[in-house]
Amino acid sequence: MQEVLEAEMDEALGASKSERTPERLGYRSGYYGRTLVTRVGKLELRVPQDRAGRFSTELFERYQRSERALVATGGA
């Protein structure tokens, strides 16, 4: 799931980490932690952030904490 989050950020910004390109739409600004509770235990994720604060993952909804909500969004 971490790789999916990174790919989403690359797509949103138009460039991968440290890549210089004229098509770049913004810059990364670290990560925030997110814990998702699943049937097999807790997943500790690092969700990337952009400087402008516009990036929002489609993998799970904002403030989501459980697998049930993850499955409902089609992310599992």
Buried (B, 14 or more C-beta within 10 A) or exposed (E): BEEEBBEBBBEBBEBBEEEEEEEEBBEBEEBEEBEBBEEEEEBEBEBBBBEEEEBEBEBBBEEBBEBEBBEEEEBE
